[in-house]
Amino acid sequence: MRRKLVHLLLALAVVVASGAAMSRSAEARRSGFVSGIAIGTVLGLGIAGAAHAGPRYYDAGPGPGCYPGPRRCTWVGRSCWVNRYGETICSGGDWRCWRPTICD
């Protein structure tokens, strides 16, 4: 939900900045205060979005001497049955992967 809100705010900032840039003609004696705020807002939201979009697995782990183990993947919530020809038929479920924590 937070990610969608950040994207919405970023899109709104781009629209406001482009509208402010097109509303007045550029003159050498004007300071461009509003345009500076709009550009700063767009850059700030972009940096904030990039900081929150990165992977989350760089921390040290749950405690000293612990580390993430090998990646394991399996089906979760899948139902299987054997048909009249002896074939195993499976359907549904999700393919999920995780890294179990290994502590020495």
Backbone torsions as a table, in degrees:
resi	resn	phi	psi	omega
1	MET	NA	-40.4	-179.8
2	ARG	-63.4	-38.1	-178.7
3	ARG	-64.9	-41.3	178.3
4	LYS	-65.3	-38.2	179.0
5	LEU	-65.5	-40.7	178.3
6	VAL	-64.3	-41.9	178.4
7	HIS	-64.0	-39.8	178.4
8	LEU	-64.0	-44.8	179.0
9	LEU	-64.5	-38.6	178.4
10	LEU	-64.8	-43.0	178.5
11	ALA	-64.6	-40.6	177.8
12	LEU	-64.0	-39.9	178.6
13	ALA	-64.7	-38.8	178.5
14	VAL	-65.2	-41.8	179.7
15	VAL	-64.8	-44.8	179.4
16	VAL	-64.0	-42.4	-179.6
17	ALA	-64.6	-42.3	179.7
18	SER	-69.4	-35.4	176.6
19	GLY	-66.4	-39.3	178.7
20	ALA	-68.8	-35.1	-179.5
21	ALA	-70.3	-31.7	-177.8
22	MET	-90.2	-11.8	-173.4
23	SER	-76.6	-27.8	-179.7
24	ARG	-125.4	150.8	174.9
25	SER	-80.4	150.3	-177.9
26	ALA	-76.7	131.7	176.4
27	GLU	-130.1	148.9	-175.7
28	ALA	-69.8	-28.7	-175.5
29	ARG	-87.8	-9.9	178.5
30	ARG	-82.0	147.1	-174.3
31	SER	-81.7	-24.6	-180.0
32	GLY	75.1	34.3	-176.5
33	PHE	-63.2	-45.4	-178.2
34	VAL	-65.5	-42.7	178.6
35	SER	-64.4	-37.1	177.7
36	GLY	-63.8	-41.5	177.7
37	ILE	-65.3	-42.1	-179.4
38	ALA	-63.7	-44.5	179.9
39	ILE	-66.8	-40.3	177.4
40	GLY	-63.1	-38.1	177.4
41	THR	-64.8	-45.4	179.3
42	VAL	-61.6	-45.3	179.1
43	LEU	-64.5	-42.2	179.8
44	GLY	-63.4	-43.7	178.0
45	LEU	-66.6	-35.4	177.2
46	GLY	-64.9	-42.4	178.7
47	ILE	-66.8	-42.0	179.0
48	ALA	-63.8	-40.4	178.4
49	GLY	-65.9	-38.3	178.9
50	ALA	-68.7	-33.4	180.0
51	ALA	-68.8	-34.5	-178.6
52	HIS	-88.3	-9.4	-176.4
53	ALA	-91.6	-8.7	-176.3
54	GLY	-74.3	168.5	179.7
55	PRO	-67.7	156.5	-174.0
56	ARG	-109.4	15.8	-173.0
57	TYR	-105.4	23.5	-179.1
58	TYR	-90.5	-3.2	-178.6
59	ASP	-73.7	170.5	-174.4
60	ALA	-75.9	-18.4	-179.7
61	GLY	112.7	-173.5	-173.7
62	PRO	-72.5	-19.6	-179.6
63	GLY	-172.0	177.4	179.0
64	PRO	-67.1	138.0	179.7
65	GLY	81.8	5.5	-179.9
66	CYS	-109.9	147.2	179.6
67	TYR	-151.7	157.6	178.5
68	PRO	-71.6	133.2	-178.4
69	GLY	-83.1	-166.4	-179.1
70	PRO	-68.4	151.6	-179.4
71	ARG	-71.2	133.7	178.0
72	ARG	-126.6	138.7	-178.7
73	CYS	-130.9	144.5	177.4
74	THR	-160.9	168.2	175.9
75	TRP	-83.7	139.7	178.0
76	VAL	-124.1	131.8	178.1
77	GLY	73.5	28.2	-177.4
78	ARG	-98.6	140.4	177.0
79	SER	-110.7	134.6	-178.9
80	CYS	-128.4	151.6	176.5
81	TRP	-151.6	164.7	179.4
82	VAL	-106.5	125.3	-179.7
83	ASN	-81.9	-177.9	-175.0
84	ARG	-70.4	-12.1	177.6
85	TYR	-94.7	1.5	179.7
86	GLY	86.9	8.9	179.1
87	GLU	-90.2	141.7	176.6
88	THR	-88.1	123.9	-179.2
89	ILE	-114.4	129.0	179.5
90	CYS	-125.6	147.5	177.3
91	SER	-152.5	160.0	177.1
92	GLY	75.8	-174.5	177.8
93	GLY	85.2	177.2	-179.5
94	ASP	-127.3	144.3	174.7
95	TRP	-89.4	114.0	-176.5
96	ARG	-122.8	145.7	178.5
97	CYS	-124.0	149.0	178.0
98	TRP	-152.9	166.9	176.6
99	ARG	-122.8	106.2	-179.9
100	PRO	-66.2	147.8	178.6
101	THR	-82.4	129.9	179.0
102	ILE	-114.8	124.8	179.9
103	CYS	-115.1	133.8	178.5
104	ASP	-86.7	NA	NA
